[in-house]
Amino acid sequence: MAGMRVVTIKCENGTGNLDMEDLKTKCEKYSEELGAIMITYPSTFGIFEPKVKEACELVHKHGGQVYMDGANMNAQIGLCSPGEI
């Protein structure tokens, strides 16, 4: 883990979407040590996160990188462009 630790982000019940308020709060709290966020896209629920661009911009604003889990890459091909996100 190279001295890093995992901080989980809440999700909305039912949809599994990111809780953007929780993400914002934690980005601000950990801004000095924020390394990255890992997003499973589409989610385990099979949903394309409606605010994924907003989440990416927020993490980038606080100096972090965005890692999109490749486990669901087949669902992305032909439906979206990870580079655009």
Residue pairs with C-beta under 8 A, 6 or more apart in sequence:
4 35
7 26
7 30
9 18
9 19
9 22
9 23
9 26
9 37
10 18
10 19
10 22
11 17
11 18
11 19
12 18
12 19
15 45
15 47
16 43
16 44
16 45
16 47
17 43
17 47
17 49
17 50
17 51
18 39
18 49
18 51
18 55
20 51
20 54
20 55
20 58
23 37
23 55
23 58
23 59
24 58
27 34
27 58
27 59
27 61
27 62
27 64
28 62
30 62
31 62
31 63
34 59
34 62
34 63
34 64
35 64
35 65
36 59
36 64
36 65
36 66
36 67
37 55
37 59
37 64
37 65
37 66
37 67
38 67
38 68
38 69
39 49
39 52
39 55
39 66
39 67
39 68
39 69
40 68
40 69
40 71
40 72
41 48
41 49
41 52
41 68
41 69
41 72
41 76
41 82
41 85
42 48
42 49
42 72
42 75
42 76
43 49
46 75
48 79
48 80
49 55
52 85
53 85
55 66
56 66
56 85
59 65
59 66
60 66
68 82
68 85
76 82
